[in-house]
Every structure is written in structure tokens, then in C-alpha cells.
Amino acid sequence: MKRFTIISLLILYVIPSLCFGKNYDYPLKPGDEGWKELRTYNEMVQACQIPEDILQSLNAEEILQACLMHPFRINIILFPTLNEGFQSLLRSFPVFKRMLTNPEVKELAVIQQKQLYPLVNEDISFYLQSKILEAFLGSIDEQQMEYGIPISVLTPNGSIVSDTEQITDPEFTAYQRQQIAIEFSNTYPLATIVAPASVKYNCHAYAWHISEGGSNVWMGISTNPTSIYWTDGSYSSSNCRGKGLKVSYINGNHSAITTETTDYFISKWGNGPRVRHHKDYVPYVYSGLSYYIRNLPSQAYITGQFAQNAQWTTLNTANMVDRTTPITLHVYYPNAYLITWEKTSGGSDVQYGPQNNDGTLAGLTMNSEQSVSLRATAYTPCGTVQTEFYFFSTH
């Protein structure tokens, strides 16, 4: 902390006007009273617009600082590439267009980029400013930049997901993650961070691959390859709403997963954190959302001592050969996030347990000749599905 304080004081003299000179004072910005009252991204964007008459009066230095100290500067790292992050700022805020059209801004930007370079690891503000300058000056070539090592990722039906890589860049440090979390939470106070910032995976990879048990990869370096998940039949379009559906922001190059709360998703934001958020509380175009559900058959079967060995999907009946030897029931329903069991008929000496959320009911026994009925209820995004199991002992 002492080292950071000394460096900060030095910056005041090394970069007197560029970092700390004439700055446009946004009337409402992250941290201000009233910022949390803005419920959508569009409302926040409108609150950060510079009036046209003031915008036209800004000189090159003021334009540059208005961009580098912009309330949404963190957006530069919340997209698949810096270029996409910069294009998002350009679309939403006219001051970034002035940045491009004023030739004097570029000259100042080159100087400031050199001054910021040794300071990017000292504070998240300097890091984000450097990334905006990097994108603005075109010092990276998105098409030729090597992000990592190409890796083969398959859909559930075995199709290759194109444009997917394992990132070799070093991960954020704990300090950087902490700083990003603070900046992000100030900017997006109504979004809840559920996992820290990471350069190792993005929204598409999390929603379609990692959440299903896959490893960390970056899916879609230059294109959005996720359509293969529904064109090959692994998923199908769903009109249902509920927990566990995949969501594609078709017009915004973003993917998410639905939660148990209507219109609230979990998604990874570029190099930023993974967050829980309302569907339109995002910096991505959120028109034309499409929902997808996994295509899988239902299965039900029994292991243990029984008279018949078969798979059931509707009415299921079996004769117990040895009523005192425990049997185990297994039920699987596609996209079920919870499966519960209950006894609907049978004597008090019918024993079973424990039951697991994955659909397994272990240890069913009977101590006398009788019948028992058990019901499995699966809770899915499209509602509940129930299956009855009937058993009767043979001796």
C-alpha cells in the first residue's frame, strides 16, 4: 500500500493534465446516490450522455479524458475482444465518436499510452484506460492476434464447436480481480458477482460447455459458434421458462443460463466476472432472446432383486423377488433440476431411503407381503413430470 501511494503521488507530476487535468464531470456516475435507481442498461446509458452543446465545446484533451474516465470504461473488457468493447462504447456514447474524429486526440493518446504502460498493474483505472487507448490506437490486430491454443470441443451430439481455444495468457492476479470486482460492482450495482473475473473463459463457453462439466475455454474468438448446439439437435428452441435453459442473445453475441427467478440469468461478461443479472441489465444488445432446452429421453429403471429387467417411462410395475433385499430405483428426466420421491400407498413397514436430487431412491424394502406405490416428481423448466412405480412382493 505504501508503494502504491508513492507511485500515485508521482503520477500527479508525471501526468499532470492527461490523467488528472480537465475532466468532464458526469452529473450521475457509479457510486453516486441515485445510480442504483437506474434499472436497465439503457437508463444508465442515457444518464451518462454529455449534452450536445457541451460535447461540441470540448477540446482534444477534454475529449480524451471524458473517454478515459468514462463511467462505463469497464465495458472495454466485458466483450470477447477489445475491439468489440470499444465498438460498444462507440455505439452508445457520442464522445467516443469525437475521439475518433478529432486528429489532436490521437497525438495526446500516444503520449498518454506510453505514460500509462508501467502503471497498468497498480490500479484498475490505469489498466482500463490503457485498454481503451489500445483499442483506439489500433495497436492490436484482432485477426492476427494469437489468443491461445485451438482445442476440440464437442456438442452433446458430437459436433465440433468451431473457433474455440484454450487461453494461454496469464490469469488476473488476486489483486486485479479484487480491483475489477470493485469497479464492476460500482458500475453495475444491480448485478451480483458469483465468480471472479477471468481471462480463461467467456460467456459462450460458460453457458454451453463449462456449466455442463467442460473445462475452461474461450468459445468464439472471431465468430459466435454456438448455433451448432441447436442446429445439430443437441438442443431445441423452448417456449418454457425456468431454471437451467440456455439463452442466446442473437443480436448481442452473448450467452447466458436462466435461473429459478423469471428474467434473471447467470452469464460471464468477457474478461470480467460471472454474474447474476436481469436479462436487460447488460451492455449487450438484448433484443431477440432465444431460449434452448436439452434434447434427452427420459429413463427409469431398477437395480437389485426383481422379477423383470426393463426400462419404463410411464406406468412401471415390478415383482420383488426378495422383499427384504433392498432395491434401488433410478429415474432420469432431461433438464430436471430436482427429483423428489413420495410413497402414495403401502403399509407402514415399507422402508426406503435415502433419496437424492438426481433421481435415485435407494434401499426400498418390505417386511411383509403387500404392495407399495411410489411417485417420482421431476421439476423441469417446462413444469413438473410425474412417474408412478408399483411394487408387490411375491413371498
C-alpha positions in Angstrom: 0.0 0.0 0.0 2.9 2.4 0.8 4.5 1.6 -2.6 1.2 2.4 -4.3 0.8 5.7 -2.5 4.3 6.8 -3.6 3.6 5.9 -7.2 0.2 7.6 -7.1 1.9 10.8 -5.9 4.5 10.6 -8.6 1.8 10.3 -11.3 0.3 13.6 -10.2 3.5 15.2 -11.5 4.4 12.8 -14.4 0.9 13.1 -15.9 -0.3 16.4 -14.7 -3.1 17.2 -17.1 -3.7 14.0 -19.1 -4.8 11.8 -16.2 -5.8 14.4 -13.6 -6.4 17.6 -15.7 -9.6 18.9 -17.2 -12.2 16.3 -16.8 -15.8 16.5 -17.8 -17.8 15.9 -14.6 -20.6 13.4 -15.4 -23.6 14.6 -13.4 -24.5 11.0 -12.5 -22.0 8.2 -12.3 -21.2 5.0 -10.5 -21.2 5.5 -6.7 -23.5 8.5 -6.8 -26.8 8.5 -4.9 -29.4 7.6 -7.5 -27.2 5.3 -9.6 -28.8 2.2 -8.2 -32.2 3.6 -9.2 -31.4 3.0 -12.8 -32.9 -0.4 -13.5 -31.7 -1.1 -17.1 -28.6 -0.6 -19.1 -30.4 1.9 -21.4 -31.3 4.0 -18.5 -27.7 4.1 -17.3 -26.5 5.0 -20.9 -28.9 7.9 -21.1 -27.7 9.2 -17.7 -24.1 9.3 -19.0 -24.7 11.3 -22.2 -22.9 14.6 -22.5 -25.2 17.4 -23.7 -24.5 18.2 -27.4 -23.6 21.8 -26.8 -21.1 20.8 -24.1 -19.8 18.0 -26.3 -19.1 20.3 -29.2 -17.2 22.7 -26.9 -14.7 20.1 -25.6 -11.1 20.4 -26.8 -8.9 17.4 -27.6 -7.6 17.0 -24.1 -11.1 17.1 -22.6 -12.5 14.7 -25.1 -9.7 12.2 -24.3 -10.2 12.5 -20.6 -14.0 12.2 -20.9 -13.5 8.9 -22.7 -10.7 7.5 -20.4 -12.6 8.4 -17.2 -16.0 7.4 -18.6 -18.4 5.8 -16.2 -18.6 2.7 -18.4 -14.9 2.4 -19.0 -15.0 -1.2 -17.6 -17.0 -2.2 -20.7 -13.8 -2.3 -22.6 -13.0 -5.7 -21.1 -16.6 -7.1 -20.9 -16.7 -8.2 -24.6 -14.9 -11.1 -26.5 -12.3 -8.6 -27.8 -11.1 -5.1 -27.0 -12.4 -4.0 -30.4 -15.9 -5.2 -29.6 -15.7 -3.5 -26.3 -14.6 -0.2 -27.9 -17.3 -0.6 -30.6 -19.9 -0.9 -27.9 -18.7 2.4 -26.3 -18.7 4.0 -29.7 -22.3 3.0 -30.4 -23.6 4.2 -27.1 -21.7 7.4 -26.4 -21.1 10.2 -29.0 -18.0 11.4 -27.1 -16.1 8.3 -28.4 -17.0 9.3 -31.9 -15.5 12.7 -31.2 -12.4 10.8 -30.0 -12.1 9.2 -33.5 -12.8 12.4 -35.5 -10.5 14.8 -33.7 -7.0 14.4 -35.0 -5.4 16.0 -32.0 -6.8 13.4 -29.7 -4.6 10.7 -31.3 -1.4 12.6 -30.6 -2.3 13.0 -27.0 -3.4 9.4 -26.7 0.0 8.2 -28.0 1.7 10.2 -25.2 -0.6 9.0 -22.5 -0.4 5.4 -23.6 3.4 5.5 -23.0 2.9 7.1 -19.6 0.3 4.6 -18.5 2.2 1.5 -19.6 4.3 1.0 -16.5 1.3 1.7 -14.2 -1.3 -0.7 -15.5 -0.8 -3.2 -12.7 -1.0 -0.5 -10.0 -4.7 0.4 -10.3 -7.7 -0.8 -12.2 -8.3 2.7 -13.5 -5.0 2.8 -15.3 -5.5 -0.7 -16.6 -8.9 0.2 -18.2 -7.6 3.4 -19.6 -4.7 1.6 -21.2 -7.1 -0.9 -22.8 -9.3 1.9 -24.2 -6.1 3.5 -25.7 -5.0 0.2 -27.0 -8.2 -0.3 -28.9 -8.5 3.3 -30.0 -4.9 3.5 -31.4 -5.3 0.1 -33.1 -2.2 -1.2 -31.6 -3.6 -4.8 -31.7 -4.7 -6.7 -34.8 -7.8 -8.7 -33.8 -7.5 -11.0 -36.8 -3.8 -11.9 -36.3 -3.6 -11.9 -32.5 -2.9 -15.3 -31.0 -5.3 -15.9 -28.1 -4.3 -19.4 -27.2 -4.2 -23.0 -28.4 -7.0 -24.3 -30.6 -8.9 -27.0 -28.8 -11.6 -29.5 -29.8 -14.9 -29.1 -28.0 -17.9 -31.2 -29.0 -21.6 -30.6 -28.6 -23.6 -33.4 -26.7 -24.4 -34.9 -30.2 -20.7 -34.9 -31.2 -20.4 -31.9 -33.5 -17.3 -29.8 -33.3 -17.7 -26.3 -31.9 -15.5 -24.1 -34.2 -13.4 -21.1 -33.2 -12.6 -22.4 -29.7 -9.3 -22.1 -27.9 -7.6 -22.8 -24.6 -6.3 -19.4 -23.4 -2.5 -19.3 -22.6 -2.5 -15.7 -21.3 -1.7 -15.4 -17.6 -4.7 -15.2 -15.3 -5.6 -12.0 -13.4 -3.8 -11.7 -10.1 -5.9 -11.8 -6.9 -5.3 -8.0 -6.5 -6.5 -7.4 -10.1 -9.6 -9.5 -9.5 -10.4 -7.5 -6.4 -10.0 -4.2 -8.2 -12.2 -5.4 -11.1 -14.8 -6.6 -8.7 -15.0 -3.2 -7.1 -15.1 -1.3 -10.4 -17.7 -3.7 -11.8 -20.0 -3.6 -8.7 -19.8 0.2 -8.7 -20.8 0.3 -12.4 -23.4 -2.5 -12.3 -24.7 -2.4 -8.7 -27.8 -4.5 -9.5 -25.7 -7.4 -10.9 -24.4 -9.9 -8.4 -20.9 -11.4 -8.9 -20.9 -15.2 -8.5 -17.4 -15.9 -9.8 -14.3 -13.6 -10.2 -13.0 -12.0 -13.4 -11.1 -14.4 -15.6 -9.3 -14.3 -19.0 -9.6 -18.1 -19.4 -13.3 -18.4 -20.5 -16.1 -16.3 -21.9 -19.9 -16.3 -21.9 -20.4 -18.8 -24.7 -18.0 -21.3 -23.1 -19.7 -21.0 -19.7 -23.3 -21.3 -20.8 -22.9 -24.1 -23.3 -19.8 -26.0 -22.2 -18.4 -25.3 -18.7 -21.8 -25.4 -16.9 -22.2 -28.9 -18.3 -18.9 -30.1 -16.8 -16.5 -28.9 -19.5 -13.1 -27.3 -19.0 -12.3 -23.6 -19.2 -12.0 -22.5 -22.9 -12.7 -19.3 -24.9 -15.5 -20.1 -27.4 -15.8 -17.7 -30.3 -12.6 -15.7 -30.9 -13.8 -14.1 -34.1 -17.3 -15.5 -34.5 -20.2 -16.8 -32.4 -20.2 -20.6 -33.0 -22.9 -21.6 -30.6 -25.6 -22.1 -33.2 -24.2 -25.6 -33.8 -25.7 -26.6 -30.4 -29.2 -26.3 -31.8 -28.6 -27.0 -35.5 -27.2 -30.4 -34.7 -30.2 -31.3 -32.5 -28.4 -31.2 -29.1 -30.8 -28.5 -28.0 -34.1 -27.3 -29.3 -36.0 -24.0 -29.0 -38.2 -23.7 -25.9 -41.2 -21.6 -25.1 -40.9 -22.7 -21.5 -39.3 -20.5 -18.8 -37.5 -21.8 -15.8 -34.1 -22.8 -14.3 -31.4 -24.3 -16.5 -32.3 -23.1 -20.0 -29.6 -21.8 -22.4 -30.2 -18.2 -23.6 -28.7 -16.8 -26.8 -28.5 -13.0 -27.2 -28.8 -13.4 -31.0 -28.1 -9.7 -31.7 -25.6 -9.2 -28.9 -23.1 -12.0 -29.3 -23.8 -13.2 -25.7 -24.9 -16.4 -24.0 -26.5 -17.0 -20.6 -28.3 -19.5 -18.4 -31.7 -19.0 -16.8 -32.2 -19.1 -13.0 -35.1 -20.0 -10.8 -36.2 -16.3 -10.9 -38.0 -15.2 -14.1 -35.9 -13.0 -16.4 -32.8 -13.4 -14.2 -29.7 -15.0 -15.8 -26.2 -16.1 -14.9 -23.5 -15.3 -17.5 -19.8 -14.5 -17.9 -19.1 -11.0 -19.1 -16.0 -11.1 -21.4 -12.8 -11.0 -19.3 -14.9 -9.7 -16.4 -16.7 -11.7 -13.7 -19.5 -14.2 -13.9 -22.7 -12.6 -12.6 -26.4 -13.0 -11.9 -28.4 -10.2 -13.6 -31.7 -9.2 -15.1 -31.9 -10.1 -18.8 -31.7 -6.4 -19.9 -29.2 -5.2 -17.3 -26.3 -6.0 -19.6 -24.1 -4.0 -22.0 -25.1 -6.3 -24.9 -28.0 -5.9 -27.3 -30.8 -7.8 -25.6 -33.4 -7.8 -28.3 -34.4 -11.2 -29.8 -33.5 -13.5 -27.0 -33.8 -17.2 -27.8 -34.2 -20.0 -25.2 -33.0 -23.6 -25.7 -33.5 -26.8 -23.8 -31.5 -30.0 -23.9 -32.9 -32.9 -26.1 -32.7 -36.0 -24.0 -35.0 -39.1 -23.4 -36.5 -39.9 -20.0 -35.3 -43.1 -18.4 -36.4 -45.2 -15.4 -35.0 -48.5 -14.2 -34.5 -50.6 -11.1 -31.4 -52.3 -9.8 -31.5 -55.1 -7.2 -33.7 -58.2 -6.8 -36.7 -58.0 -9.1 -38.5 -60.3 -11.4 -38.2 -58.3 -14.7 -35.5 -56.2 -16.1 -36.8 -53.4 -18.3 -36.9 -49.7 -18.8 -40.0 -47.7 -18.1 -41.2 -44.2 -19.0 -44.8 -44.3 -17.9 -46.5 -46.9 -15.7 -43.9 -49.1 -14.0 -44.6 -52.4 -12.3 -42.2 -55.0 -10.9 -42.4 -58.1 -8.7 -39.9 -58.1 -5.8 -38.2 -61.5 -5.6 -36.8 -60.9 -2.1 -38.7 -58.2 -0.3 -36.0 -57.9 2.4 -33.2 -57.3 0.0 -33.0 -53.6 -0.8 -33.6 -52.4 -4.4 -32.7 -49.0 -5.9 -34.9 -47.0 -8.2 -33.3 -44.7 -10.8 -35.2 -42.0 -12.7 -33.8 -39.5 -15.2 -35.6 -36.6 -16.7 -34.0 -34.3 -19.2 -33.4 -30.8 -17.8 -34.7 -31.7 -14.4 -33.1 -29.6 -11.6 -34.8 -31.6 -8.8 -36.4 -35.0 -8.5 -38.4 -35.9 -5.3 -40.0 -39.2 -4.1 -43.0 -39.9 -2.0 -44.9 -43.0 -1.0 -48.5 -42.8 -2.2 -49.7 -46.2 -0.9 -48.4 -49.1 1.1 -48.1 -50.3 4.7 -46.1 -48.8 7.5 -43.4 -51.5 7.2 -42.4 -50.3 3.8 -39.0 -48.7 4.1 -37.0 -46.6 1.7 -34.2 -44.0 1.7 -32.2 -42.0 1.2 -33.4 -40.1 -1.8 -31.1 -38.0 -3.9 -31.9 -34.9 -6.1 -30.5 -36.7 -9.1 -33.4 -39.1 -9.1 -32.0 -42.1 -7.2 -34.1 -43.7 -4.4 -32.1 -46.3 -2.5 -33.0 -49.1 -0.1 -36.6 -50.0 -0.9 -37.7 -53.0 1.3 -40.9 -54.6 2.6 -41.2 -56.7 5.7 -44.5 -58.4 4.7 -46.4 -59.4 1.6 -48.0 -56.3 0.4 -47.9 -53.7 -2.4 -46.4 -50.2 -2.4 -46.8 -47.3 -4.8 -44.1 -44.6 -5.1 -44.2 -41.4 -7.1 -41.2 -39.6 -8.6 -41.8 -36.0 -9.4 -39.3 -34.2 -11.7 -39.1 -30.4 -11.7 -38.1 -29.0 -15.1 -38.2 -25.6 -16.7 -41.3 -26.7 -18.6 -43.1 -27.8 -15.4 -43.3 -31.0 -13.4 -43.4 -34.6 -14.7 -44.5 -37.5 -12.5 -44.0 -41.2 -12.8 -45.7 -43.9 -10.6 -43.9 -47.1 -9.6 -45.9 -50.1 -8.3 -44.4 -53.0 -6.5 -45.8 -56.1 -4.8 -43.9 -58.8 -3.0 -44.1 -62.4 -4.2 -43.3 -64.2 -0.9 
